[in-house]
Amino acid sequence: MKKKNSNIKAMALIDANNFYASCEQSINPYLRNKPIVILSNNDGCIIARSPEARILKIKMGAPYFKEKERLNKLNVTVLSSNYSLYGDMSKRLMNLLRNYCEEIEIYSIDEAFVSINRPNEKNLYPWAREVRSFIYQNLGITLTIGIGENKVRAKIANKLAKNIDSSAGIFDIVRIEDDNNYLKEISVDKVWGIGKQTSNWLKTKGVKNAKELRDIHEGEIVKKLGIVGKRLKLELKGNKCLPIEETKNPKKEIQVSRSFSKPITKLEDLTQALAIYAIRAAAKMRSQNLKSSTIRVFARTSHYSNRNYRRSACKKLINATDNTSTILKIIVALSKEIYNPEYKLSKAGVLMQDLTNCKYFQQSLINYESQEELKKSINLMTTIDLLNNRFNNKAITWAITKKTQEWAMNRNSLSKASTTNIKKIPIIVI
């Protein structure tokens, strides 16, 4: 008789609670256990809330100017979004999680799927408690951990861990003998992979929750969603269809765009804005070993403007590039194509398209560059990136960025970047 393998793989979804707010509370102990909200770009809308702010029934997505007076009365701390802080804390979180799993797939800035072997007694609660304790001790961030046989069931377990107060942030759906009642608690539109249109269609079929979705006739779900629907149904039953993907699929495009703090009417301001976005996009490309052969720019007026205007322009390259200097020359030319002095522009952006991996870069015979020229370009960009990563993003930059940016995004309540800028580390005076 063949002996069963005791190493049964489990999958867990690890989710950092109230991530943006938790990052702010982590670097500023004064904010802990106090209501705080985080604002979107240009301090426009509320995009994150601490648990204390949720209790006060502050709405997600509410415009700040409408809520400002009420937030002041409730003594709520208001902060501008600090994406460099959140990105750095996310990297630290994911690196620490690697110590506690066999495989990890970074799903979003604050979520990761991990694969872990179950011990002989099959109880992963001690492991999950240790992970939560370790992350809180090192980063001051609280985790919710949902454990299942696969990704879909791990997602459901994570939602149950948040909804059930007695779970203490951990829920293992595999250890439940009869999970029907728990699956009934998950609305069908909350099941991972079910969008709004599919949810509406399922409700017309009488499917309102995860249990009913699991039990729906396979032919109906396959007819509507194809192989995706079949995989979803199988995973709800406990089968593993979607593996951990440690290597991300290469990006098809990279976009950097921002809304302006006040409308732009001058060509030089539009050119400067697009140049700054292009510098960031080029650095992102190099960090992912990518080159672009199509560069696109766009600009538009506000959606609320009485005179709407939107224009884009692109340049296809013979040789793909990641060289910022080359890209900036193209950006300057393209900005003239989309500029119109008769309109007040509220947003602009740059897209790097038709991306290719540097390893498979092949030059054209028409615009051929010697190996020496290519090496000089690579060495220059590598040196600039190393210096900017070591010190700050503006250690070395291009002259076009130095002019005063009157249009720059509003971030009036930005917290200190103490995890990425040594000059902003708190000083203790003895």
GIZI-V753403 format. One record per residue. N is the residue number from 1. RES is the residue in one letter. OMEGA is omega in whole degrees, 0 to 359 (NA if undefined). Layout:
N_RES_OMEGA / N_RES_OMEGA
//
This chain:
1_M_182 / 2_K_180 / 3_K_179 / 4_K_178 / 5_N_182 / 6_S_181 / 7_N_179 / 8_I_181 / 9_K_172 / 10_A_177 / 11_M_180 / 12_A_171 / 13_L_179 / 14_I_187 / 15_D_178 / 16_A_184 / 17_N_175 / 18_N_196 / 19_F_182 / 20_Y_180 / 21_A_180 / 22_S_177 / 23_C_180 / 24_E_180 / 25_Q_180 / 26_S_182 / 27_I_179 / 28_N_182 / 29_P_179 / 30_Y_184 / 31_L_183 / 32_R_180 / 33_N_178 / 34_K_180 / 35_P_176 / 36_I_174 / 37_V_179 / 38_I_182 / 39_L_179 / 40_S_177 / 41_N_181 / 42_N_179 / 43_D_186 / 44_G_186 / 45_C_177 / 46_I_183 / 47_I_178 / 48_A_181 / 49_R_172 / 50_S_178 / 51_P_180 / 52_E_178 / 53_A_178 / 54_R_180 / 55_I_180 / 56_L_177 / 57_K_174 / 58_I_188 / 59_K_174 / 60_M_178 / 61_G_181 / 62_A_177 / 63_P_184 / 64_Y_184 / 65_F_178 / 66_K_184 / 67_E_189 / 68_K_183 / 69_E_180 / 70_R_179 / 71_L_178 / 72_N_180 / 73_K_181 / 74_L_180 / 75_N_178 / 76_V_177 / 77_T_181 / 78_V_182 / 79_L_173 / 80_S_180 / 81_S_183 / 82_N_189 / 83_Y_177 / 84_S_177 / 85_L_183 / 86_Y_178 / 87_G_180 / 88_D_179 / 89_M_177 / 90_S_178 / 91_K_179 / 92_R_180 / 93_L_183 / 94_M_179 / 95_N_179 / 96_L_181 / 97_L_180 / 98_R_179 / 99_N_188 / 100_Y_181 / 101_C_177 / 102_E_180 / 103_E_178 / 104_I_174 / 105_E_179 / 106_I_186 / 107_Y_177 / 108_S_184 / 109_I_183 / 110_D_181 / 111_E_176 / 112_A_169 / 113_F_177 / 114_V_177 / 115_S_183 / 116_I_176 / 117_N_175 / 118_R_175 / 119_P_182 / 120_N_180 / 121_E_174 / 122_K_182 / 123_N_181 / 124_L_179 / 125_Y_177 / 126_P_177 / 127_W_182 / 128_A_179 / 129_R_179 / 130_E_179 / 131_V_180 / 132_R_181 / 133_S_182 / 134_F_181 / 135_I_180 / 136_Y_180 / 137_Q_185 / 138_N_185 / 139_L_183 / 140_G_181 / 141_I_179 / 142_T_181 / 143_L_165 / 144_T_184 / 145_I_175 / 146_G_185 / 147_I_179 / 148_G_178 / 149_E_185 / 150_N_185 / 151_K_183 / 152_V_181 / 153_R_176 / 154_A_176 / 155_K_179 / 156_I_179 / 157_A_179 / 158_N_178 / 159_K_179 / 160_L_179 / 161_A_179 / 162_K_186 / 163_N_184 / 164_I_184 / 165_D_184 / 166_S_182 / 167_S_182 / 168_A_174 / 169_G_181 / 170_I_176 / 171_F_178 / 172_D_185 / 173_I_180 / 174_V_184 / 175_R_176 / 176_I_182 / 177_E_179 / 178_D_186 / 179_D_184 / 180_N_181 / 181_N_179 / 182_Y_179 / 183_L_178 / 184_K_181 / 185_E_182 / 186_I_178 / 187_S_185 / 188_V_180 / 189_D_177 / 190_K_179 / 191_V_182 / 192_W_179 / 193_G_179 / 194_I_179 / 195_G_185 / 196_K_182 / 197_Q_179 / 198_T_179 / 199_S_179 / 200_N_179 / 201_W_180 / 202_L_180 / 203_K_176 / 204_T_177 / 205_K_180 / 206_G_181 / 207_V_186 / 208_K_184 / 209_N_185 / 210_A_179 / 211_K_180 / 212_E_176 / 213_L_178 / 214_R_187 / 215_D_180 / 216_I_179 / 217_H_186 / 218_E_182 / 219_G_182 / 220_E_183 / 221_I_178 / 222_V_179 / 223_K_182 / 224_K_188 / 225_L_179 / 226_G_183 / 227_I_178 / 228_V_178 / 229_G_179 / 230_K_178 / 231_R_181 / 232_L_180 / 233_K_179 / 234_L_180 / 235_E_176 / 236_L_178 / 237_K_178 / 238_G_177 / 239_N_180 / 240_K_181 / 241_C_184 / 242_L_182 / 243_P_172 / 244_I_179 / 245_E_182 / 246_E_179 / 247_T_181 / 248_K_173 / 249_N_181 / 250_P_181 / 251_K_178 / 252_K_176 / 253_E_176 / 254_I_181 / 255_Q_171 / 256_V_180 / 257_S_181 / 258_R_168 / 259_S_181 / 260_F_178 / 261_S_173 / 262_K_186 / 263_P_178 / 264_I_178 / 265_T_182 / 266_K_179 / 267_L_183 / 268_E_177 / 269_D_178 / 270_L_180 / 271_T_180 / 272_Q_180 / 273_A_180 / 274_L_178 / 275_A_179 / 276_I_179 / 277_Y_180 / 278_A_178 / 279_I_179 / 280_R_181 / 281_A_180 / 282_A_178 / 283_A_177 / 284_K_178 / 285_M_183 / 286_R_179 / 287_S_181 / 288_Q_179 / 289_N_181 / 290_L_173 / 291_K_181 / 292_S_175 / 293_S_173 / 294_T_180 / 295_I_183 / 296_R_175 / 297_V_176 / 298_F_174 / 299_A_180 / 300_R_174 / 301_T_178 / 302_S_177 / 303_H_183 / 304_Y_181 / 305_S_177 / 306_N_180 / 307_R_183 / 308_N_178 / 309_Y_174 / 310_R_182 / 311_R_175 / 312_S_178 / 313_A_181 / 314_C_179 / 315_K_177 / 316_K_185 / 317_L_175 / 318_I_176 / 319_N_176 / 320_A_183 / 321_T_170 / 322_D_182 / 323_N_184 / 324_T_181 / 325_S_178 / 326_T_182 / 327_I_182 / 328_L_177 / 329_K_179 / 330_I_181 / 331_I_180 / 332_V_180 / 333_A_182 / 334_L_180 / 335_S_179 / 336_K_181 / 337_E_184 / 338_I_182 / 339_Y_174 / 340_N_185 / 341_P_183 / 342_E_184 / 343_Y_176 / 344_K_186 / 345_L_183 / 346_S_182 / 347_K_177 / 348_A_181 / 349_G_180 / 350_V_177 / 351_L_172 / 352_M_187 / 353_Q_182 / 354_D_184 / 355_L_177 / 356_T_179 / 357_N_181 / 358_C_181 / 359_K_184 / 360_Y_181 / 361_F_179 / 362_Q_183 / 363_Q_174 / 364_S_178 / 365_L_184 / 366_I_185 / 367_N_188 / 368_Y_175 / 369_E_180 / 370_S_179 / 371_Q_179 / 372_E_179 / 373_E_179 / 374_L_180 / 375_K_178 / 376_K_180 / 377_S_180 / 378_I_181 / 379_N_180 / 380_L_181 / 381_M_179 / 382_T_180 / 383_T_179 / 384_I_180 / 385_D_180 / 386_L_180 / 387_L_179 / 388_N_178 / 389_N_183 / 390_R_184 / 391_F_172 / 392_N_188 / 393_N_181 / 394_K_179 / 395_A_174 / 396_I_180 / 397_T_183 / 398_W_188 / 399_A_183 / 400_I_182 / 401_T_189 / 402_K_178 / 403_K_180 / 404_T_184 / 405_Q_181 / 406_E_182 / 407_W_188 / 408_A_184 / 409_M_177 / 410_N_173 / 411_R_189 / 412_N_183 / 413_S_183 / 414_L_177 / 415_S_181 / 416_K_178 / 417_A_187 / 418_S_179 / 419_T_183 / 420_T_182 / 421_N_186 / 422_I_180 / 423_K_183 / 424_K_175 / 425_I_181 / 426_P_180 / 427_I_178 / 428_I_180 / 429_V_182 / 430_I_NA
//
